[in-house]
Amino acid sequence: MTGLNIHLDGSVGCFFAGILLSGVLYGCTCAQVLYYIKEYPKDSKGLKLLVAFVWALDTATTIENGQVLWYFTISSHQNPAALEFAPPSFRAQYSLSAISVFVVQCHYLSTIWRLLVEKWYRLPMLSTILLISVISLACGLADVYITTSNNYVPIAFARVKIPAYLQTIAACVTDVFITIALCWILRGKRTGLAQSESRIWWLTFSMVNRGVLTAVLQIVVLVTYAALENSNVLLWLVFHFPGTQIYTNSLLAVLNVRHFVLESKRTKFPSLKSAIPLSKVKRAAAAAPDFAGSGSYSSQQHQQSVLPTVITISTDIIRDQEVHAANDTAAGYVKSTAW
């Protein structure tokens, strides 16, 4: 005989699905950290500390995710009333997630700061976007504070509605700005050299993928939260729980792709060349003197000869003061990323 169906698919089911996906992505985080340790042992101490810090945040978030699942499935087994209260582990997970997003965004903003050296608009532009990122972090911590003072879910969710909206919108705006700014900066570094073009293309490709992924994540969380806020379906949690791992993996992926970008060959973006074959161009051979016989000077027409000559026109552009900078133009972002 089956028990009473209290329809937990939209609540505990969403918790389980989101935490399961988060655990899978945490395995990717560990794999990327191991690859980083093996591939980049000569990085600066600051960058190594950053990688260690984001990995520690990711690990702590994963532990808290397990505690949340333990609370709902083991500690509160056969206790539906427990679903109406937010456990301390969920509040800890939420705060760690907000901090992780802020740390990753600050790293990209610091990279943009270094790439915009001697630009007059650097300070006002980055100050504005940093303020938006701080607003996102503050709203996330405000949500945690509100649920701490009153962890009864119906009341807490009604009180955190505005901070939750602001947090997601601010994080999305920051991610879009980072993507557009980095793509714009990289586009301005183009020189026309094939190897430089290849590096810039790969860096832009990585930045666009990273920005689209994180921005879409924030938009999906916002839409599902707004659409289902008056129901018992917590679909937004399916995308919220793996959010930390997505940000962490996007940062580690950009760091781990540096050697591949620096070693990219010219075959991806070869120089535009045109060849003019002259194999069929013929000319008459010069007349050769002949002193045989009576000593009279006579000439004879030789057969036309074939010239195996090819004229190659290359469009590689090398401007003044860019010869030495050509090899480091696209690598400038890589070096800035590596502090």
WOWOQUI-V225964 format. One record per pair of residues at least 12 apart in sequence whose ideal C-beta (glycine too) atoms are under 10 Angstrom apart, sorted by the first residue. I is the first residue (numbers start at 1). J is the second residue. D is the distance in Angstrom with one decimal. If there is no record, write none. Layout:
I:J:D, I:J:D
//
This chain:
3:78:8.9, 4:80:9.5, 6:80:5.5, 6:83:9.1, 7:232:7.6, 7:233:9.6, 8:72:8.8, 8:73:9.9, 8:80:7.9, 8:83:7.7, 8:232:9.1, 9:232:9.9, 9:233:8.4, 10:228:8.3, 10:231:7.3, 10:232:5.5, 10:233:3.6, 10:234:6.4, 10:235:7.3, 10:237:9.9, 11:72:8.3, 11:80:9.5, 11:83:5.7, 11:153:9.6, 11:232:5.9, 11:233:7.5, 11:234:5.5, 11:237:8.7, 12:69:8.8, 12:72:5.2, 12:73:6.9, 12:76:9.4, 12:80:9.7, 12:83:7.2, 12:234:9.0, 13:233:9.3, 13:234:8.8, 13:235:9.7, 13:237:9.7, 13:238:9.1, 14:224:9.6, 14:228:9.8, 14:233:7.2, 14:234:4.5, 14:235:5.8, 14:236:8.0, 14:237:4.6, 14:238:5.3, 14:239:9.6, 14:240:9.4, 14:241:9.0, 15:65:9.0, 15:68:6.5, 15:69:6.3, 15:71:9.4, 15:72:5.9, 15:73:8.5, 15:83:9.6, 15:90:8.9, 15:234:7.2, 15:237:5.9, 15:238:8.8, 15:241:7.8, 16:68:9.9, 16:69:6.5, 16:72:8.3, 16:73:7.6, 16:237:9.5, 16:238:9.4, 16:241:9.7, 17:235:9.2, 17:237:8.1, 17:238:5.0, 17:239:9.8, 17:241:8.4, 17:242:9.7, 18:65:8.1, 18:68:9.5, 18:69:9.5, 18:234:8.8, 18:235:9.3, 18:236:8.9, 18:237:4.7, 18:238:4.4, 18:239:7.1, 18:240:6.4, 18:241:3.4, 18:242:6.4, 18:243:9.1, 19:62:8.8, 19:64:9.8, 19:65:4.6, 19:66:7.3, 19:67:10.0, 19:68:6.7, 19:69:5.0, 19:72:9.7, 19:93:9.3, 19:237:8.6, 19:238:9.4, 19:241:5.3, 19:242:8.6, 20:65:9.4, 20:69:8.7, 20:238:9.5, 20:241:8.7, 20:242:9.1, 21:238:7.2, 21:239:8.7, 21:241:6.8, 21:242:4.5, 21:245:8.3, 21:246:9.6, 22:58:9.4, 22:61:7.7, 22:62:6.5, 22:65:5.3, 22:66:9.5, 22:69:9.9, 22:93:9.4, 22:97:9.8, 22:238:9.8, 22:240:9.2, 22:241:4.4, 22:242:4.4, 22:243:8.4, 22:244:7.4, 22:245:5.7, 22:246:9.3, 23:62:6.6, 23:65:7.2, 23:66:8.0, 23:69:9.5, 23:241:9.2, 23:242:8.8, 23:245:8.7, 24:242:8.0, 24:245:8.3, 25:58:8.8, 25:62:9.1, 25:241:9.4, 25:242:5.2, 25:243:9.5, 25:244:8.5, 25:245:3.4, 25:246:6.6, 25:248:8.2, 25:249:6.3, 26:55:9.7, 26:58:6.2, 26:59:7.6, 26:61:8.2, 26:62:4.6, 26:63:9.8, 26:65:8.6, 26:242:8.8, 26:244:8.8, 26:245:5.5, 26:248:8.7, 26:249:9.2, 27:62:9.6, 27:245:9.1, 28:245:7.2, 28:246:9.7, 28:248:9.0, 28:249:5.5, 28:252:8.6, 28:253:9.2, 29:54:8.4, 29:55:6.5, 29:58:5.1, 29:59:8.3, 29:62:8.6, 29:244:9.1, 29:245:5.8, 29:246:9.9, 29:248:5.3, 29:249:5.8, 29:251:9.8, 29:252:6.8, 30:55:7.7, 30:58:8.6, 30:59:8.5, 30:62:9.8, 31:249:9.5, 31:252:9.2, 32:51:9.0, 32:55:8.9, 32:248:8.3, 32:249:6.4, 32:251:9.1, 32:252:3.9, 32:253:6.7, 32:255:8.3, 32:256:6.0, 33:51:6.4, 33:52:8.3, 33:54:8.9, 33:55:5.1, 33:58:8.9, 33:59:9.9, 33:248:9.2, 33:252:6.7, 33:256:9.4, 35:252:8.2, 35:253:9.9, 35:255:9.6, 35:256:5.6, 36:48:8.7, 36:51:5.8, 36:55:9.3, 36:252:6.4, 36:255:6.2, 36:256:5.7, 37:51:8.4, 37:52:9.8, 38:256:10.0, 39:255:9.4, 39:256:6.6, 39:258:8.7, 39:259:6.3, 39:260:9.8, 40:255:7.3, 40:256:7.7, 40:258:7.5, 40:259:7.8, 40:338:7.9, 42:338:9.4, 43:255:8.4, 43:258:9.4, 43:337:10.0, 43:338:5.9, 43:339:7.8, 44:338:6.7, 44:339:4.8, 45:339:9.0, 46:338:9.4, 46:339:4.9, 47:107:9.3, 47:255:7.5, 47:337:8.1, 47:338:5.8, 47:339:4.9, 48:339:9.6, 49:339:9.9, 50:103:7.9, 50:104:9.5, 50:106:9.7, 50:107:6.4, 50:110:9.9, 50:251:8.3, 50:255:8.8, 50:339:8.2, 51:248:9.5, 51:251:8.4, 51:252:7.1, 51:255:7.1, 51:256:9.9, 53:99:9.9, 53:100:9.4, 53:103:6.9, 54:99:9.9, 54:100:6.6, 54:103:6.1, 54:104:6.8, 54:107:8.5, 54:244:9.1, 54:247:8.3, 54:248:5.1, 54:249:9.8, 54:251:6.3, 54:252:7.6, 55:248:7.3, 55:252:8.4, 56:96:9.9, 56:100:9.9, 57:96:5.9, 57:97:8.7, 57:99:6.4, 57:100:4.6, 57:101:9.9, 57:103:7.0, 57:104:9.5, 57:244:7.1, 57:247:9.6, 57:248:7.4, 58:96:8.7, 58:97:9.8, 58:100:6.8, 58:244:5.9, 58:245:6.1, 58:247:8.9, 58:248:4.7, 58:249:8.8, 58:252:9.5, 59:96:9.8, 59:248:9.9, 60:92:8.1, 60:93:8.7, 60:96:5.5, 60:99:9.6, 60:100:9.2, 60:244:9.4, 61:92:8.6, 61:93:5.8, 61:94:9.4, 61:95:9.5, 61:96:4.5, 61:97:6.0, 61:99:9.2, 61:100:6.7, 61:241:8.7, 61:242:9.9, 61:243:9.3, 61:244:4.7, 61:245:7.8, 61:248:8.9, 62:93:9.0, 62:96:9.5, 62:241:9.6, 62:244:8.3, 62:245:7.8, 63:89:8.7, 63:92:9.1, 63:93:8.8, 63:96:9.4, 64:87:9.7, 64:88:9.1, 64:89:5.0, 64:90:7.6, 64:91:8.9, 64:92:4.8, 64:93:3.8, 64:94:8.8, 64:95:9.2, 64:96:6.4, 64:97:9.1, 64:241:10.0, 64:244:9.9, 65:89:8.1, 65:90:9.1, 65:92:10.0, 65:93:5.8, 65:96:9.6, 65:97:9.6, 65:241:6.0, 65:242:9.2, 65:244:9.0, 65:245:9.7, 66:89:8.4, 66:93:9.6, 67:87:7.4, 67:88:8.4, 67:89:3.5, 67:90:8.4, 67:92:7.9, 67:93:7.9, 68:86:9.3, 68:87:6.3, 68:88:9.6, 68:89:4.9, 68:90:5.0, 68:91:9.7, 68:92:9.0, 68:93:6.2, 68:94:9.9, 68:237:9.5, 68:241:8.4, 69:89:9.0, 69:241:9.7, 70:87:9.1, 70:89:7.9, 71:85:9.4, 71:86:9.7, 71:87:4.4, 71:88:8.9, 71:89:6.2, 71:90:7.9, 72:87:7.9, 72:89:10.0, 72:90:9.3, 75:87:8.4, 83:153:7.4, 83:232:8.7, 83:234:9.7, 84:151:9.1, 84:152:6.3, 84:153:5.2, 84:154:6.9, 84:155:9.6, 84:156:9.9, 85:147:9.5, 85:150:9.8, 85:151:5.1, 85:152:6.2, 85:153:6.4, 85:156:9.0, 86:144:9.6, 86:147:4.9, 86:148:8.8, 86:150:9.4, 86:151:4.5, 86:152:8.2, 86:153:5.9, 86:156:6.2, 86:157:9.1, 87:147:9.9, 87:151:7.8, 88:147:9.6, 88:148:8.1, 88:151:8.2, 90:144:9.2, 90:147:7.9, 90:151:8.9, 90:153:10.0, 90:237:9.5, 91:143:8.5, 91:144:4.9, 91:145:8.9, 91:146:9.7, 91:147:5.5, 91:148:5.9, 91:151:7.7, 91:156:9.8, 92:144:8.1, 93:144:9.5, 93:240:9.1, 93:241:7.7, 93:244:8.4, 94:140:6.7, 94:141:8.9, 94:143:6.4, 94:144:5.4, 94:147:7.9, 94:160:9.9, 94:167:9.9, 94:240:8.2, 94:241:10.0, 95:137:9.6, 95:140:6.8, 95:141:6.0, 95:143:8.6, 95:144:4.7, 95:145:9.2, 95:148:9.8, 96:140:9.7, 96:144:9.7, 96:244:6.9, 97:140:7.3, 97:144:10.0, 97:240:7.3, 97:241:8.2, 97:242:9.8, 97:243:5.9, 97:244:4.7, 97:245:9.6, 97:247:8.7, 98:136:7.3, 98:137:5.5, 98:138:8.8, 98:139:8.1, 98:140:2.9, 98:141:6.3, 98:142:9.7, 98:143:8.1, 98:144:7.9, 98:167:7.1, 98:171:8.7, 98:243:9.5, 98:244:9.1, 99:137:7.0, 99:140:8.0, 99:141:8.4, 99:244:9.0, 100:243:8.2, 100:244:4.6, 100:245:8.9, 100:246:9.9, 100:247:5.8, 100:248:6.4, 100:251:9.5, 101:133:8.4, 101:136:7.0, 101:137:7.6, 101:140:7.8, 101:167:9.1, 101:171:5.8, 101:174:8.7, 101:175:9.0, 101:214:8.4, 101:217:9.9, 101:218:8.9, 101:243:7.1, 101:244:7.3, 101:246:9.5, 101:247:5.4, 101:248:9.5, 102:133:6.1, 102:134:7.6, 102:136:6.9, 102:137:4.3, 102:138:9.5, 102:140:8.2, 102:141:9.8, 102:171:8.6, 102:174:9.1, 102:247:9.5, 103:137:9.4, 103:247:8.5, 103:248:9.1, 103:251:8.7, 104:133:9.9, 104:175:9.4, 104:178:9.5, 104:210:9.7, 104:214:8.4, 104:244:9.3, 104:246:9.7, 104:247:4.6, 104:248:6.9, 104:249:10.0, 104:250:7.2, 104:251:5.0, 104:252:9.8, 104:254:9.9, 105:129:8.7, 105:130:8.7, 105:132:9.4, 105:133:4.9, 105:134:9.8, 105:136:8.1, 105:137:9.0, 105:170:10.0, 105:171:7.6, 105:174:5.2, 105:175:7.2, 105:177:9.4, 105:178:6.7, 105:214:8.9, 105:247:8.2, 105:251:9.6, 106:130:7.6, 106:133:6.9, 106:134:9.5, 106:137:9.6, 106:174:9.7, 107:178:9.7, 107:251:6.5, 107:254:9.3, 107:255:9.4, 107:337:8.3, 107:339:9.4, 108:129:9.9, 108:133:9.8, 108:174:8.8, 108:175:8.8, 108:177:9.4, 108:178:4.6, 108:179:9.0, 108:181:8.6, 108:182:7.2, 108:207:8.9, 108:210:8.7, 108:211:9.4, 108:250:9.6, 108:251:8.1, 108:254:8.6, 108:337:8.8, 109:126:6.0, 109:129:6.5, 109:130:5.9, 109:133:7.1, 109:174:8.1, 109:177:8.8, 109:178:6.9, 109:181:8.8, 110:126:8.9, 110:130:9.7, 110:336:8.6, 110:337:9.6, 110:339:8.5, 111:178:8.9, 111:181:9.6, 111:182:7.6, 111:185:9.3, 111:254:9.5, 111:333:7.3, 111:336:5.0, 111:337:5.6, 111:338:9.6, 111:339:8.9, 112:125:8.6, 112:126:6.5, 112:129:8.6, 112:177:8.9, 112:178:7.1, 112:181:5.2, 112:182:6.6, 112:184:9.8, 112:185:7.0, 112:333:9.7, 112:336:8.6, 113:125:9.7, 113:126:5.6, 113:130:9.4, 113:336:9.0, 114:332:9.1, 114:333:9.4, 114:335:9.0, 114:336:4.6, 114:337:9.2, 114:339:8.6, 115:181:8.7, 115:182:8.0, 115:185:5.1, 115:186:8.7, 115:188:9.5, 115:189:8.7, 115:332:6.9, 115:333:6.6, 115:335:9.9, 115:336:5.5, 115:337:9.7, 116:181:8.4, 116:185:7.1, 117:336:9.7, 119:185:9.7, 125:177:8.7, 125:181:8.0, 126:177:9.4, 126:181:8.8, 128:177:8.9, 129:170:9.8, 129:173:7.9, 129:174:5.9, 129:176:9.9, 129:177:4.9, 129:178:7.8, 129:181:8.2, 130:174:8.6, 131:170:9.2, 131:174:9.9, 132:166:9.9, 132:169:9.1, 132:170:4.9, 132:171:8.6, 132:172:9.8, 132:173:5.6, 132:174:5.4, 132:177:7.9, 133:170:6.9, 133:171:7.5, 133:173:8.8, 133:174:4.7, 133:175:9.5, 133:177:9.2, 133:178:9.4, 134:170:8.6, 134:174:9.7, 135:163:9.7, 135:166:6.5, 135:167:7.9, 135:169:9.2, 135:170:4.7, 135:171:9.2, 135:173:9.5, 135:174:9.2, 136:163:10.0, 136:166:7.5, 136:167:5.1, 136:168:7.9, 136:169:8.2, 136:170:3.7, 136:171:4.4, 136:172:8.8, 136:173:8.5, 136:174:6.6, 136:175:9.9, 136:218:9.2, 137:167:8.1, 137:170:8.6, 137:171:8.8, 138:163:8.3, 138:166:8.8, 138:167:8.3, 138:170:9.1, 139:160:8.8, 139:162:8.4, 139:163:4.1, 139:164:7.2, 139:165:8.4, 139:166:4.6, 139:167:3.7, 139:168:8.5, 139:169:9.2, 139:170:6.9, 139:171:9.1, 140:160:9.9, 140:163:7.8, 140:164:8.6, 140:166:9.5, 140:167:4.9, 140:168:9.4, 140:170:9.5, 140:171:8.6, 141:163:9.0, 141:167:9.2, 142:159:9.8, 142:160:7.5, 142:162:9.3, 142:163:4.6, 142:164:9.2, 142:166:8.9, 142:167:8.2, 143:156:8.6, 143:157:9.8, 143:159:9.0, 143:160:4.5, 143:161:9.7, 143:162:10.0, 143:163:5.2, 143:164:5.9, 143:166:9.9, 143:167:7.0, 144:160:9.0, 144:163:9.8, 145:160:9.4, 145:163:9.3, 146:158:9.9, 146:159:5.1, 146:160:5.0, 146:163:7.3, 146:164:9.7, 147:159:8.4, 147:160:6.7, 153:232:9.8, 153:234:9.6, 157:225:9.5, 157:229:7.1, 157:230:9.6, 157:234:9.7, 158:229:9.0, 158:230:10.0, 161:225:8.9, 161:226:9.1, 161:229:7.0, 164:221:9.1, 164:222:8.6, 164:225:6.6, 164:226:9.4, 164:229:9.1, 164:236:9.3, 165:222:7.0, 165:225:8.0, 165:226:7.5, 165:229:9.9, 167:218:9.1, 167:221:9.5, 167:222:9.3, 168:217:9.5, 168:218:5.2, 168:219:8.0, 168:220:9.7, 168:221:5.6, 168:222:4.4, 168:223:9.5, 168:225:7.5, 168:226:9.4, 168:236:9.3, 168:240:9.5, 169:218:7.8, 169:219:9.3, 169:222:6.8, 170:218:9.1, 171:214:8.0, 171:215:8.8, 171:217:9.0, 171:218:5.1, 171:221:9.1, 171:222:9.4, 171:243:9.2, 171:247:9.4, 172:214:8.1, 172:215:5.4, 172:216:9.0, 172:217:8.7, 172:218:3.9, 172:219:6.0, 172:221:9.1, 172:222:7.3, 173:215:8.9, 173:218:9.0, 174:214:9.2, 174:215:9.3, 174:218:9.2, 175:210:8.4, 175:211:5.7, 175:212:9.0, 175:213:8.9, 175:214:4.5, 175:215:4.6, 175:216:9.3, 175:217:8.7, 175:218:6.7, 175:219:9.9, 175:247:9.1, 175:250:9.6, 176:211:6.6, 176:212:9.4, 176:214:9.1, 176:215:5.4, 176:218:9.4, 177:211:9.1, 178:207:8.0, 178:210:8.4, 178:211:6.4, 178:214:8.7, 178:215:9.4, 179:204:9.7, 179:207:5.7, 179:208:6.3, 179:209:9.3, 179:210:7.1, 179:211:2.7, 179:212:7.4, 179:213:10.0, 179:214:8.5, 179:215:7.3, 180:207:9.2, 180:208:9.7, 180:211:7.8, 181:207:9.2, 181:211:9.9, 182:203:7.9, 182:204:7.9, 182:206:9.3, 182:207:4.6, 182:208:9.1, 182:210:9.0, 182:211:8.1, 182:254:9.8, 182:333:7.3, 182:337:10.0, 183:200:9.7, 183:203:8.9, 183:204:5.4, 183:205:9.8, 183:207:5.7, 183:208:6.6, 183:211:8.3, 184:204:9.8, 185:203:9.8, 185:204:9.9, 185:207:9.6, 185:332:8.9, 185:333:7.4, 185:336:9.6, 186:199:9.1, 186:200:5.2, 186:201:9.0, 186:203:5.5, 186:204:5.3, 186:207:7.4, 186:329:9.5, 186:330:7.4, 186:332:8.9, 186:333:6.2, 187:200:7.5, 187:204:7.4, 188:200:9.8, 189:203:9.2, 189:325:9.4, 189:328:9.8, 189:329:5.0, 189:330:6.4, 189:331:9.6, 189:332:6.3, 189:333:7.7, 190:329:7.7, 190:330:8.4, 191:316:10.0, 191:317:7.2, 191:318:8.3, 191:319:7.1, 191:322:5.7, 191:325:7.6, 191:326:5.6, 191:329:5.3, 191:330:8.5, 192:271:8.9, 192:272:9.7, 192:315:8.1, 192:316:7.3, 192:317:3.8, 192:318:8.2, 192:319:8.0, 192:322:9.0, 192:326:9.0, 193:266:9.1, 193:269:9.3, 193:271:8.2, 193:316:6.5, 193:317:7.1, 193:318:7.2, 193:319:9.6, 193:322:8.1, 193:323:9.7, 193:325:9.8, 193:326:4.8, 193:327:8.5, 193:329:7.6, 193:330:9.1, 194:265:9.1, 194:266:4.5, 194:267:9.0, 194:268:8.4, 194:269:5.3, 194:270:5.7, 194:271:4.8, 194:272:9.0, 194:315:9.8, 194:316:6.9, 194:326:9.8, 195:262:9.8, 195:264:7.2, 195:265:7.7, 195:266:5.5, 195:268:9.2, 195:269:8.1, 195:271:9.7, 195:326:7.5, 195:327:7.2, 195:329:9.2, 195:330:7.9, 195:331:9.8, 196:264:10.0, 196:266:10.0, 196:269:8.9, 196:322:9.3, 196:325:9.1, 196:326:5.7, 196:327:7.7, 196:328:8.9, 196:329:4.7, 196:330:4.8, 196:331:8.6, 197:264:9.8, 197:266:9.0, 197:268:8.3, 197:269:4.4, 197:270:9.5, 197:271:9.2, 197:329:9.4, 197:330:7.8, 198:261:8.5, 198:264:4.6, 198:265:7.2, 198:266:6.7, 198:267:8.3, 198:268:4.5, 198:269:4.6, 198:270:9.1, 198:330:7.7, 199:260:9.9, 199:261:5.3, 199:262:7.1, 199:263:9.5, 199:264:5.7, 199:268:9.4, 199:269:9.2, 199:327:9.4, 199:328:9.7, 199:329:7.8, 199:330:3.1, 199:331:6.4, 199:332:9.5, 199:333:8.7, 199:334:7.9, 200:261:9.2, 200:264:10.0, 200:269:9.0, 200:329:7.6, 200:330:4.4, 200:331:9.8, 200:332:9.8, 200:333:8.4, 201:261:9.4, 201:264:8.5, 201:268:7.0, 201:269:6.4, 201:330:8.6, 202:257:7.3, 202:260:7.3, 202:261:4.8, 202:262:9.7, 202:264:5.9, 202:268:8.0, 202:269:9.9, 202:330:8.3, 203:254:8.7, 203:257:8.4, 203:258:9.3, 203:261:6.0, 203:264:9.9, 203:330:6.4, 203:331:9.2, 203:332:9.6, 203:333:5.4, 203:334:7.4, 203:337:9.2, 204:330:9.6, 204:333:9.5, 205:257:9.5, 205:261:9.7, 206:250:9.1, 206:253:7.2, 206:254:5.6, 206:257:5.8, 206:258:9.9, 206:260:9.7, 206:261:8.0, 206:333:9.7, 207:250:9.9, 207:254:7.7, 207:333:8.7, 209:250:8.2, 209:253:8.5, 209:254:9.5, 210:246:9.6, 210:247:9.3, 210:249:9.5, 210:250:4.5, 210:251:8.2, 210:253:7.3, 210:254:6.3, 211:250:8.8, 213:246:6.4, 213:247:9.2, 213:249:9.1, 213:250:6.2, 213:253:9.8, 214:243:8.6, 214:246:6.6, 214:247:6.2, 214:250:6.2, 216:239:9.5, 216:246:9.9, 217:239:6.1, 217:240:9.0, 217:242:8.4, 217:243:5.9, 217:246:5.8, 217:247:8.4, 217:250:9.8, 218:239:8.9, 218:243:8.1, 219:239:9.6, 220:235:9.4, 220:236:8.0, 220:238:9.1, 220:239:5.1, 220:240:9.6, 220:243:10.0, 221:235:9.6, 221:236:5.2, 221:237:9.0, 221:238:9.3, 221:239:4.9, 221:240:5.7, 221:243:7.2, 222:236:8.2, 222:239:9.7, 223:235:9.7, 223:236:8.4, 223:239:9.6, 224:236:4.1, 224:237:8.8, 224:238:7.9, 224:239:6.7, 224:240:9.1, 225:237:9.2, 225:239:9.3, 225:240:8.5, 251:337:9.6, 254:333:9.5, 254:334:9.4, 254:337:6.6, 255:334:9.5, 255:337:6.6, 255:338:7.8, 257:334:8.9, 257:337:9.7, 258:331:8.6, 258:333:9.3, 258:334:4.8, 258:335:9.0, 258:337:6.9, 258:338:6.8, 259:334:9.0, 261:330:7.4, 261:331:7.6, 261:333:8.7, 261:334:6.1, 262:327:9.5, 262:328:9.9, 262:330:8.6, 262:331:5.9, 262:334:6.3, 262:335:9.7, 264:330:8.8, 270:316:9.9, 271:314:5.6, 271:315:6.1, 271:316:4.7, 271:317:9.1, 272:313:9.2, 272:314:7.9, 272:315:4.4, 272:316:8.4, 273:312:6.2, 273:313:6.7, 273:314:5.1, 273:315:6.9, 273:316:8.6, 274:311:9.1, 274:312:7.6, 274:313:5.0, 274:314:8.6, 274:315:8.2, 275:310:5.6, 275:311:7.2, 275:312:5.1, 275:313:7.6, 275:314:9.9, 276:309:9.2, 276:310:6.9, 276:311:4.5, 276:312:7.8, 276:313:7.4, 277:308:9.2, 277:309:8.4, 277:310:5.5, 277:311:8.5, 278:306:9.2, 278:307:5.8, 278:308:7.9, 278:309:4.4, 278:310:6.4, 278:311:6.8, 279:306:6.6, 279:307:7.6, 279:308:6.1, 279:309:7.8, 279:310:7.9, 280:306:7.7, 280:307:9.3, 281:306:8.3, 281:307:6.0, 281:309:7.7, 282:303:9.8, 282:304:4.5, 282:305:7.2, 282:306:6.5, 282:307:7.6, 283:304:6.9, 283:305:7.2, 283:306:9.5, 283:307:7.2, 284:301:7.0, 284:302:7.5, 284:303:9.0, 284:304:6.0, 284:305:8.6, 285:301:7.9, 285:302:3.9, 285:303:7.5, 285:304:7.3, 285:305:5.8, 286:299:9.3, 286:302:8.1, 287:299:3.8, 287:300:7.3, 287:301:7.4, 287:302:8.0, 288:300:7.4, 288:301:9.9, 288:302:7.1
//
